[in-house]
Amino acid sequence: MSSENEKAGGHGAPDEPEQLALLRETVRKAKVPRAKPRTWRGAALAKELPVARVVVNKGVLHLDQFFDYAVPEELDADARPGVRVRVRFGAGAHQVRGGRREGGRLIDGFLVERRAESDYSGPLAALADVVSPEPVLGPELLGLARAVADRYAGSLADVLQLAVPPRNASAERKPSPAPLPPPAAPEAGSWTRYERGPAFLESLARGGAPRAVWNALPGPYWAEEIARAVAATLASGRGALVVVPDGRAAGRVDAALTTLLGAGRHAVLTAEAGPEKRYAQWLAVRRGAVRAVVGTRAAMFAPVRDLGLAVIWDDGDGSHSEPHAPQPHARDVLLLRAAHDRCAFLLGSTSCTVEAAQLVESGWAGPLVAGRDQVRTAAPLVRTVGDTDLARDEAARAARLPTLAWQVVREGLKTGPVLVQVPRRGYVPRLACERCRTPARCRHCSGPLEAPEQQELHCGWCGRAAADWHCVACGSTRLRAQIVGARRTAEELGRAFPAVPVRTSGRDHVLDQVPGRPALVVSTPGAEPVADGGYAAALLLDGWAMLGRPDLRAGEEALRRWIDAASLVRGQGDGGTVVVVAEPTLRPVQALVRWDPVGHAQRELAERAELGFPPVSRMASVAGPPEALAAFLDAAGLPPDAEVLGPVALPVTRPGGPRRPGDTPPGEQWDRALIRVPPGSGAALAAALKQAQAARLARGGGEPVRVRVDPPDIG
């Protein structure tokens, strides 16, 4: 034994009680006892307003309420309404020590209110911690989130997950720039092309709240026109919010605002910015340093101070529909904000949705359109190629490119690039009989036959080879591409025009801009790049593929895709020409030829009113396994005027295949029912569905049941 050990063993024992006593005395003198994780056992409570009302981040419907917590004295200064907090959740009533509830697991939340007393008569748990003293949830945003949750039969916590971005500590520590003074009111500029355009800007600059549905003329000026509307609103001392479908559109509005007003007057909220930069921009808006916001879908909740104008561009784009619960649509959220804040509202698009037409017909918003002379000047010449023309056209039968389209491409390439829109990506997604166009199906499972990347013919479902295929209708053994993909189209055009460069734009690689030099640009719908000076011509191929989709919005969506692409083409006076391969007698094709999307939307609205379809009525979709769905519908206390359509069986999702948001679990058979109510009963329907879902989850749930209010796709 060493001398040190001898000392510790022989003489250290009498000193041990003294050391422990000193340690205990040090702990007693600590200002507030801190256990890890914190329980604040024995800590004094705040002297004023010792109760904190908290919304916890648990998006469960039967827990969609506020919870009261005790505020320790040490957290009194930081525990202000709107801050992020950590609380213990799930402790039982038996876990009480010293008059306070303990236990449970730590969970994040937001402090929404400080109170003197709690409505709960039992013991309260203490706040575990204040994550950050930065208030991020104001009363306006809280009220908006509550309204959105009620409209879509969702929970407040789920909406707040969408509305408040994740915290970034480094961005939070940096101060926001000082706010700039209001700019001068802008000139009308290209708004003079619209009959009420200058008056709309003047009303915004005076502090008015006009509401308009804007049918924008084709061409590159829409971003500048939005920027002028934002500048007019800023000139009145108010804020503005612009929501666009994607980052490319946000970049164009950002550039237009920077050119018009300079840097520092607006923030850009897109996913491409990264978490730190995006949160710093969001904080600048929340603190009032920036009064204008441009962003994609999530920006619909941006906390703009003194909101004076809410703008949504291209509301028919599917990107505006949030895929996460409770799946709100940006258009409806901005409508709620415009009604709650009594601010101006502008819905703009080169096309026109049925919902936009309903806003005008109801008188809630006014039309903001150009005269027919302005439309004829700005729009390109539109020509059609129908089935009769294709049957007589040897070139179309041999190479899929009609003679008219070939001529338009050849002439257009003399002066600039030519756009080719193809409704599918890839090589040859679907095949059909060359003689009678009967779809080519697998003899084993009836799945579609494919030949991707010029490989051998095989089934897209079971993968079996089909080398000896023949048509069951006519016996032919020759195949044609039923819907040819973008890469195959680019390959065919490259052979037809060997001296011209061919570029593709699609899901894997989306081009933002192309030079004004002669080139062929093959794109899928929605991925069309902007050409310097505009395209000389455009081909819209396989129009029947978009029109033939089994969806209520098939015609509206096809027309929107066509007009979006044709708007990138030069005007008719500059030689711009568009060729659409579709039956010319169909209503969407005629609307494109006349360039009359508003008239098409009005006729669609009249038909839906007769049939009782949205947006004239409110509708909800409920899907789940047949037994669970039937039990849910039986238990739901639906409004008396509710009508249940179905249920019907949904297609079974193939295991291992591609999945889209909303698809059923692979291999499971689900049914779907649509519930329709007349105008005025939408709130009652949402409340009944939310109550039924909450009761089901409180009992343990069982098999899943999905509820979606106002589904964008009802088949």
C-alpha positions, 0 to 999 in steps of 0.5 A: 500500500502506498503512502497516499493510500495510507493517508486516504485510508487512515486519515481521510475518513474523518474529513469525509463528512465535512466535505459532503456537508460543504458540498450539500451547503453549496447546492443549497446556496444555488439560486434555483435547483436544476435537475437534468432534465429539468423538473424545477422541483422546489423552485419558486414560481413567477410572482405575476402571471405564473401560468403559461398556456402552451400549444405542444407540437403533437399533431394529434386531433384529440389533443388539439387544445392548449395546456397550462404549465407553471412558470418558474421564477427563473424563466419569468423574464424569457417566458413571453407569449410567442416564444418556443418552450420545452415542456414535459408531456404525458405525466399521470395525475399520480406523479405529483411531488410538492404540489407539482406534476412531474414525469412525462417526456420532453416535447417542444411547443409555443407559449401563447399566453401568460395567465394569473390562474389556470382553468385546470384545478389539478397540479401543474407541471412546470415549464422545462425551459425556454428554448429561445427568448425570440418571439416567433408566434404572434397573435395574428399568425396564431389566429390564422393557423387556428382558422386554417386548422378548422377549415381543413379538419386538422390540428393547430400543431400541424399548421404551426409546423408549416407556418413557423420554420425550424429554429437556427441559433446562429441566424437568431443571434444576428440582428436584422437590418434597419427598416427602410422608409417607404418608397415612392409610388411607381409608374403604371408601366405595362399595367396600362395594357389592362383596362383597370390596371392603373386604377388598381395600382393607384388604389394600392398606393392610397392605402386601399384594399382592392381585390382582383382576379388578374388574367395576365397577358402572355409574355415576360412582363408578369413579374414586373407587374407584380413588382409594381403592385408590391411597390405601390403597396409599400408606398402606402406604408403597408406590407406585401406578400407574394406566393409563387409556385416554384423557385424559378418564378420566385427568382423572376419576381425577386429580380423584378423587385430588385430592379424596381426598388433596389436591394433590402426592401424584400425577403425571399423565402424558398427552400433553395436558400438553405435553413440558416438564410431562410430563417434569417429572412423570416426573422427579418420579416417577423421583426418588421425589418422587411415589409415585402415577401416573395416565396413559394408555398410555405411563404403563405404563412409569412408574418408580414407586418401590417399586411396590405396586399396578398398576391398568388401567381398561377393558383392552378399549379399543383405546387400550391397544394401542401402535401403535409397535414392538414394539406392546405392550399395557398390560395385558400390561406391567402383568401383567409388572410385577406378577409381577416386582415382586410387587405388587398388581394390579387390572384394572377395567372395567364390562365384562369381556374374555376375557383378564380372565376367563382371569385369574380362571379360571386362579386368578392373580386373584380376582373382585371383583364386586357382588351381583345386588341391587346390579347391579339397583339401579345398572343401567338398564332395558334394552329391545330392538328387533329386526328383527321389531319394525322390520318391523312398525313404520311409524315405523322404516321411515319415519324409522329411529327405532322407536316404542319408542325415540321414546317413551323419548326423549320421556319421558327428555327430561322429566327430563334429557339423552338419549344416542344412540350411533351406530356411525359418524361423518359423514352417510351413510357407507353406503347400501343398497336400501330394499326388500331391504337389498342394499348399494348398489355401483358398477357399475364397481368394486363399491365402496360408494356414498355420499352425504356431506353430502347430495351426489349419489350417487357411488362411495366407491372410484372416485368415479364418479357413480351417478345412475341406480342400481337394485338388482341384486337386486330392481330398486328405485331407492330407497335407505336409510341402511345405517349412518347417521352421527352428524351425519345422526342428529343432523339427524333427531332435531332434526327429530323434537324441534325444541324440544330442543337437539342436541349431537354428540360424535365424533372431530373434537370430543369432549365431556367433560361435558354439563349435566343439562338436557334435550338430545339428545347424539349420540355415536360409541362411546367419545366419550360425554360424562358427564352431570351426574346421569346420562342419563335414557335412551340409544338404542344404534342400529344394533347389527347394524353392530358385531355384524356386523364380521368379527372374533373380538372383534366380540361382546365389543367390541359389548357393551363399547361398549354397557355403557360407554354404558349405564353413564352412564345413571341406575339403574333405580330413578331411571327410567333406560332403555336401548333397543338396536336389535339382534336380542334373541336374540344372546348379547351383547344378552342379556348386556346385558339381564341386565347380565352381562358376566362370564358373556358373557366366560366363555362366550367363553373356553370357546368359544375354548378349544375352538377353540384361539384366543387368549388360550388359545393364543399367536398371532403375525401375519406379513404381507408380499408373498407371496414374502417371506412364504413365504421368511420362514416357510421360514427361521423355526425355529418351535417343533415345536408351532406351527401355521401358518394361511394365508397368505391375501390381505389387502385392498388399501389404496386409494391416496389413501384413509384409512389406519389403523395396520397397513394394507398399503402403498397398491396393494400385494398382501400376504398374512398368515399366523397362527402359533399355539402352545399355552400354554407355547410363546409365548416360544419362538415370539417368540424364533424370529420375532425370530431369523428377522427379525434374520437377514433384516435382517442379510442386507439385508432385501429386501421388508418383512415385518411381525411382530406377537405377540398381534395384537388383531385377527385377523379 
